[in-house]
Amino acid sequence: MTVPLILASRSPRRMALMELLELPFTARDARVDETRIPGESPETMARRLAELKATTVFRESGPDVRVLAGDTIVSVGNRILGKPKDREQAVSMLTRLSDDTHTVISAVALSEAAGCRSLVSTTRVTFRKIDPETISLYCDTQDPYDKAGAYGIQGGASSFVDRIDGSYTGVVGFPLWHVHQLLFPAPPDHQHA
């Protein structure tokens, strides 16, 4: 019997990426407190939140399910850029990211009867210099407002990107290689350190 798979997210981007794996799944929201713990690094925060989402939905749905969850954080140094609360914050974030390199951390976690495992994808994204008018026009759309760092690489902001070093799907918010590793782990003698 195949154990039902639940995606602990109703994010259209995560659901679309999950569909690329051609696995049957259902989606459920994970309602958790996403407040940063003082002193917590962006990587630690992303992993903790992904694991918290996965284990929370598993407890609500288990024990005969597998729950996959993700969390994505945009950071400049140790400063985390969350989802902008308003236009002013979106403009400020994009102005900060312009002509610079930032880090996108996407953690994924799988919770099942055997426990919870997680992996973290770290990608460096370099933006070209973006003029204020372009930032303003982008902020006239709805695209910046439900995304960490105030942009979606798969949308209009794709023209801001000079280069990425890492996982494109990780920047979208769900690194598929890491997801695949969690769902289909290699036998112990084939895993790399």
Protein Blocks (a to p, Z undefined) as FASTA:
>chain_A
ZZdddddbfbfklmmmmmmnopacddddddddfbdcehiafklmmmmmmmmmmmmmmmmm
mmmbccddddddddehjbccdddfbfklmmmmmmmmgopacddddddddddfkbccdddd
ddddddddddfklmmmmmmpmklmmcghhiafklmmlmmpmbdcdjfklmnopafklmmm
mmmccdfklpcZZ
